[in-house]
């Protein structure tokens, strides 16, 4: 009997957690938007890396005096 009571508390805890962020559809929409933002940021970083690699190593020679 105690074990079913424990399961009931766990279920209610999850529901309260989801309610704090809205309903399931809102939560899913927010996560999908966040994923798109992260994918765009990743693409931006990859583009910067690609451009830096194409430029080659920087010219570090100094003028002799």
Number of C-alpha atoms within 10 A of each C-alpha: 5 6 7 8 9 10 11 10 11 10 10 11 12 10 12 11 10 14 12 9 11 12 11 11 9 12 15 12 11 13 12 12 12 12 12 12 12 12 12 12 12 12 12 12 12 12 12 12 11 11 11 12 10 9 8 8 8 7 6 6 6 6 5 4 3
